[in-house]
């Protein structure tokens, strides 16, 4: 048998090697798609998985279609690495859902985010109703945070980053919104109520509410121009607090009060984005339906809403809640998100502390009851395993179906095809 000519052998080895590069990612994408199928463990994440798979598959298609030659030899390895790194955005977050220790917590967090986001998506209708919901994940950041659809996400990837300049630019296009939750909260269920706040940010961003919110502040809150200018930078955080309060009722106000008390006067990083602690709590109270029986926390030490800030906060919230939003099909926010009453939540919290279920059929209600049980009796909370039982109760409420709006497949595919073209152009493999 005659040995192959060395030059031809090297070219053949290189061609096969590059095929292995693309096949490795192709096979992984097929596995994710399989796990998001009707009988898969990730069925609830189907729309998120499908979006990323379509975008990355288009990149692989284009790479595999390149003619053999020096350009292909140079481009494929770097581009595949960048596609892998872009895939890391989804990979790490989904892999944790295979680890029993974290799977249940992330499922609970996902469902709370969905319970805030889905009613707004349904009310908005049209193409906005086809958008993928937020995906929660455990983060090294010390506080929960939201990263909007379309924003940069290179800081969310593992160390090492994207390989090429085009890859770095591609890292500025987050395919769907995410919510980061500190690792330390994965064993403390009351802290998950912060996810409702972060989901409120995604409602504002995805459904284009910022201009309407600013207009209501300027014209409906009764503030003079100077005071309205003070409140305008805080408006997004106020709106997110209102969404969380509407979703989780008095429980969110209690958990927020504890967070603010622990933060102290400095308020932590980014404190300039928020109203003073007392004014922030006043805004939450104003979002609740009037109820003389409702038991609410006092302002944290040093956080009282002085100088009329509490009255201003209430006026701002009234302006946000007064009328329907055209962007939400004309619905008022209080119609989109409806909290359980304080008495209902108090009874559910008592049941949890007594070793019983809440008997509720809604995720925010179960989690709010657990948070109130902790406020009422922290040691009893642990003794009665409220955390574990509330998690299991939420998990029983999770349906085995994708979080996808019916129809719209063609529109979603066209959107992802456009996103894929943008990515391919940035990686230097555009048409």
C-alpha positions in Angstrom: 0.0 0.0 0.0 1.5 3.3 -1.1 1.5 6.1 1.5 -0.5 9.2 0.6 1.4 12.2 -0.7 2.1 14.4 2.4 0.6 17.6 1.1 -2.7 16.0 0.1 -2.8 14.1 3.4 -2.5 17.3 5.4 -5.2 19.0 3.4 -7.5 16.1 3.9 -6.8 15.9 7.7 -7.5 19.6 7.9 -10.8 19.3 6.1 -12.0 16.4 8.3 -10.7 18.3 11.4 -12.8 21.3 10.6 -15.8 19.1 10.1 -15.3 17.8 13.6 -15.3 21.4 14.8 -18.7 22.2 13.4 -20.1 18.7 14.2 -19.4 19.1 17.9 -21.6 22.2 18.2 -24.2 20.7 15.8 -24.6 17.7 18.0 -24.9 19.7 21.1 -27.6 21.9 19.6 -29.5 18.7 18.6 -29.3 17.5 22.2 -30.7 20.8 23.5 -33.5 20.7 21.0 -34.3 17.1 22.0 -34.5 18.1 25.7 -36.9 20.9 24.9 -39.2 18.5 23.0 -42.6 17.4 24.4 -41.1 14.6 26.5 -37.9 16.5 27.4 -36.8 17.9 30.7 -36.5 21.4 29.3 -40.0 21.6 27.7 -40.7 24.8 29.6 -37.7 26.4 27.9 -38.5 25.4 24.4 -38.9 29.0 22.9 -35.6 30.0 24.4 -33.8 26.9 23.3 -35.3 27.1 19.8 -34.3 30.7 19.4 -30.6 30.1 20.2 -30.5 26.9 18.2 -31.9 28.6 15.1 -29.4 31.4 15.3 -26.3 29.2 15.9 -27.4 26.6 13.4 -27.5 29.3 10.7 -23.9 30.1 11.6 -22.9 26.5 11.2 -24.7 26.2 7.9 -22.8 29.1 6.5 -19.4 27.8 7.8 -20.1 24.4 6.3 -20.9 25.9 3.0 -17.6 27.8 2.7 -15.4 26.4 -0.2 -12.3 24.6 0.8 -9.2 26.9 0.9 -7.1 29.2 3.1 -10.1 31.4 4.1 -12.1 28.4 5.3 -9.1 27.0 7.1 -8.5 30.3 8.9 -12.1 31.3 9.6 -13.8 28.1 10.7 -11.9 27.3 13.9 -12.2 30.9 15.2 -15.8 31.3 14.2 -16.8 28.0 15.7 -15.2 28.9 19.0 -17.2 32.2 19.0 -20.4 30.3 18.2 -19.6 28.0 21.2 -19.0 31.0 23.4 -22.3 32.6 22.3 -23.9 29.2 23.1 -22.3 29.4 26.5 -24.9 32.0 27.3 -27.5 29.3 27.2 -25.4 26.2 28.0 -24.4 27.1 31.5 -27.8 28.2 32.5 -29.5 25.0 31.2 -26.8 22.7 32.5 -27.6 23.8 36.1 -31.1 22.6 35.5 -29.7 19.1 35.3 -28.3 19.4 38.9 -31.0 18.4 41.4 -29.6 20.8 44.0 -30.3 23.8 41.8 -33.0 22.5 39.4 -36.0 23.0 41.7 -35.0 26.5 42.8 -34.5 27.7 39.2 -37.8 26.2 38.2 -39.5 28.1 41.0 -37.7 31.3 40.0 -38.6 30.8 36.4 -42.3 30.3 37.2 -42.4 33.4 39.3 -40.8 35.5 36.5 -43.3 33.9 34.1 -46.3 34.8 36.3 -45.3 38.5 36.1 -44.3 38.5 32.4 -46.9 36.3 30.8 -50.0 38.4 31.7 -48.3 41.4 30.2 -47.3 39.5 27.1 -50.9 38.2 26.7 -52.3 41.7 27.2 -49.9 43.2 24.7 -50.9 40.7 22.0 -49.5 40.9 18.4 -45.9 40.1 17.7 -44.9 41.1 21.2 -46.8 38.2 22.5 -44.4 35.9 20.7 -41.4 37.0 22.7 -39.5 34.5 24.8 -39.9 35.0 28.6 -37.0 35.8 31.0 -34.7 33.0 32.0 -33.4 33.0 35.5 -29.9 31.8 36.5 -27.6 31.8 39.5 -25.0 34.5 39.3 -21.9 35.6 41.1 -23.4 39.1 41.5 -24.3 40.0 45.1 -27.8 41.2 44.2 -30.5 40.1 41.7 -30.4 41.9 38.4 -32.1 42.0 35.0 -30.3 42.0 31.6 -32.6 43.2 28.8 -33.2 41.5 25.5 -30.8 43.0 23.0 -28.3 44.1 25.6 -24.6 43.1 25.9 -24.0 39.7 27.6 -20.2 39.2 27.4 -20.0 39.7 31.1 -22.4 36.8 31.6 -20.2 34.4 29.8 -17.5 32.2 31.5 -14.0 33.7 31.8 -12.0 33.7 28.5 -14.6 35.5 26.5 -15.2 35.6 22.8 -12.3 35.1 20.4 -12.7 37.6 17.6 -13.6 41.3 17.4 -16.8 40.2 15.6 -17.5 37.8 18.4 -17.2 40.6 21.0 -19.7 42.7 19.0 -22.0 39.7 18.7 -21.9 39.5 22.5 -23.9 42.8 22.5 -27.1 41.1 21.4 -28.8 39.2 24.1 -31.4 36.9 22.4 -33.9 36.9 25.3 -34.1 38.6 28.7 -32.4 37.0 31.8 -32.6 37.5 35.5 -29.5 36.8 37.6 -30.0 35.6 41.2 -27.2 35.3 43.7 -26.0 31.8 44.5 -26.5 32.4 48.2 -30.3 32.7 47.8 -30.8 29.3 46.4 -31.6 28.0 49.9 -33.7 30.9 51.1 -37.0 31.0 49.3 -38.3 34.4 50.5 -35.4 36.0 48.6 -36.9 34.7 45.3 -39.6 37.4 45.5 -36.9 39.8 44.1 -37.4 37.9 40.8 -40.8 39.5 40.5 -39.2 42.9 40.7 -36.6 42.0 38.0 -39.4 40.6 35.8 -41.1 44.0 36.1 -38.0 45.5 34.4 -38.5 43.1 31.5 -42.2 44.0 31.2 -41.2 47.7 30.9 -38.4 46.9 28.4 -40.1 44.3 26.2 -43.5 46.1 25.9 -42.1 49.6 25.4 -43.6 51.2 28.5 -40.8 53.7 29.3 -42.3 56.6 27.3 -45.8 56.1 28.8 -44.4 55.9 32.3 -42.4 59.1 31.8 -45.5 60.9 30.4 -47.6 59.8 33.4 -44.9 61.1 35.8 -44.8 64.5 34.1 -48.6 65.0 33.6 -50.4 62.8 36.1 -48.5 62.8 39.4 -49.1 66.4 40.3 -45.4 67.2 40.8 -43.7 70.4 39.6 -41.1 70.1 36.9 -38.2 70.1 39.4 -39.6 67.3 41.5 -40.6 65.3 38.4 -37.0 65.5 37.2 -35.9 64.1 40.6 -38.2 61.1 40.2 -37.6 60.4 36.6 -34.3 58.5 37.0 -36.1 56.3 39.7 -39.1 55.6 37.5 -37.9 52.2 36.2 -37.2 50.9 39.7 -40.5 52.2 41.0 -42.4 50.5 38.2 -40.6 47.2 39.0 -41.4 47.5 42.7 -45.1 48.1 41.8 -45.1 45.0 39.5 -43.6 42.9 42.3 -46.1 44.3 44.9 -49.0 43.6 42.6 -47.8 40.1 42.0 -46.8 39.2 45.6 -48.8 41.5 47.7 -47.7 42.5 51.2 -45.1 39.7 51.2 -43.0 41.7 48.7 -43.2 44.8 50.9 -41.9 42.9 53.9 -39.0 41.2 52.1 -38.0 44.6 50.5 -38.1 46.3 53.9 -35.6 43.6 55.2 -33.4 44.1 52.2 -33.3 47.9 52.6 -32.7 47.6 56.3 -29.7 45.3 55.7 -28.3 47.6 53.0 -28.2 50.5 55.4 -28.0 54.2 54.5 -25.7 53.5 51.5 -28.2 51.3 49.7 -25.4 49.4 48.0 -24.2 49.6 44.4 -26.3 51.6 42.0 -28.3 53.2 44.9 -28.7 56.4 42.9 -31.1 54.6 40.7 -33.6 54.1 43.6 -35.7 56.5 45.6 -34.8 56.7 49.3 -35.7 53.6 51.2 -38.8 55.1 52.9 -40.1 56.5 49.7 -39.6 53.1 48.0 -41.6 51.4 50.6 -44.3 54.1 50.4 -44.5 53.4 46.7 -45.1 49.7 47.4 -47.8 50.5 50.0 -49.5 52.8 47.5 -49.7 49.9 45.0 -51.7 47.7 47.4 -55.5 47.9 47.5 -56.6 49.7 50.6 -57.1 47.3 53.5 -57.2 48.4 57.2 -56.3 44.8 58.2 -53.1 44.7 56.2 -50.0 44.5 58.4 -47.1 46.3 56.8 -43.5 46.9 57.9 -42.2 50.2 59.3 -39.6 52.1 57.5 -36.1 50.7 58.1 -33.9 52.7 60.5 -32.6 55.8 58.8 -34.9 55.1 55.8 -38.0 57.2 56.6 -39.5 59.0 53.7 -39.0 62.5 54.9 -39.5 65.9 53.1 -42.8 64.7 51.6 -41.1 61.9 49.6 -43.6 59.4 50.8 -46.5 61.5 49.6 -44.7 62.0 46.3 -44.1 58.3 45.9 -47.8 57.6 46.4 -48.7 60.2 43.9 -46.3 58.7 41.3 -47.7 55.2 41.8 -51.3 56.5 41.5 -50.3 58.1 38.2 -48.8 54.8 37.0 -51.9 52.8 37.9 -54.7 55.2 37.0 -55.2 54.4 33.4 -54.7 51.6 30.9 -51.6 51.2 28.8 -52.1 51.2 25.0 -49.0 49.0 24.9 -50.8 46.4 27.0 -54.0 46.4 25.0 -55.5 49.2 27.0 -55.4 47.3 30.3 -54.4 48.9 33.6 -51.5 47.4 35.4 -53.7 46.4 38.3 -55.8 44.4 35.8 -52.8 42.6 34.4 -51.3 41.8 37.8 -53.7 41.1 40.7 -52.4 40.4 44.2 -53.9 38.1 46.7 -55.5 39.9 49.6 -53.5 40.2 52.9 -56.0 38.0 54.7 -55.7 35.2 52.1 -51.9 35.3 52.3 -51.9 35.4 56.1 -54.1 32.3 56.2 -51.8 30.6 53.7 -48.8 31.5 55.8 -50.5 30.0 58.9 -51.1 26.8 57.0 -47.5 26.5 56.0 -46.3 27.0 59.6 -48.8 24.4 60.7 -47.3 21.9 58.3 -50.1 22.1 55.8 -50.2 23.3 52.1 -51.4 26.8 51.2 -54.2 25.4 49.1 -53.4 28.0 46.5 -53.3 27.5 42.8 -51.0 30.4 41.9 -47.2 30.5 42.1 -46.9 34.1 43.5 -49.4 33.3 46.2 -47.5 30.2 47.4 -44.2 32.1 47.4 -45.7 35.1 49.1 -47.2 32.9 51.8 -43.8 31.3 52.4 -42.2 34.7 52.7 -44.8 35.9 55.2 -44.4 32.7 57.2 -40.7 33.5 57.5 -41.5 37.1 58.5 -43.9 35.8 61.2 -41.8 33.0 62.6 -38.2 32.5 61.2 -37.4 29.5 63.5 -40.8 28.0 63.0 -40.2 28.4 59.2 -37.3 26.1 59.4 -38.8 23.7 61.9 -41.9 23.2 59.6 -39.7 23.0 56.5 -41.7 25.7 54.9 -39.0 26.3 52.3 -39.0 22.8 51.1 -42.8 22.3 51.2 -43.5 25.6 49.4 -41.0 24.7 46.7 -42.7 21.3 46.2 -46.1 23.0 46.1 -44.9 25.3 43.4 -43.4 22.5 41.4 -46.8 20.7 41.4 -48.3 23.7 39.8 -45.8 23.8 36.8 -47.5 22.4 33.7 -45.7 20.1 31.3 -46.0 22.4 28.3 -43.7 25.0 26.7 -44.1 28.7 27.6 -44.9 29.6 24.1 -47.8 31.6 22.6 -49.8 29.6 20.1 -49.1 30.4 16.4 -46.6 32.9 15.2 -44.0 30.3 14.2 -43.3 32.1 10.9 -42.8 35.5 12.6 -40.5 34.1 15.2 -38.4 32.2 12.6 -38.1 35.3 10.5 -36.9 37.3 13.5 -34.3 34.7 14.4 -33.2 34.5 10.8 -32.5 38.2 10.9 -30.7 37.9 14.2 -28.6 35.1 12.6 -27.7 37.3 9.7 -26.5 40.0 12.1 -24.4 37.5 14.0 -22.9 36.0 10.8 -22.0 39.5 9.5 -20.2 40.3 12.8 -18.3 37.0 12.6 -17.2 37.7 9.1 -19.2 34.9 7.5 -22.2 37.0 6.2 -23.7 36.3 2.8 
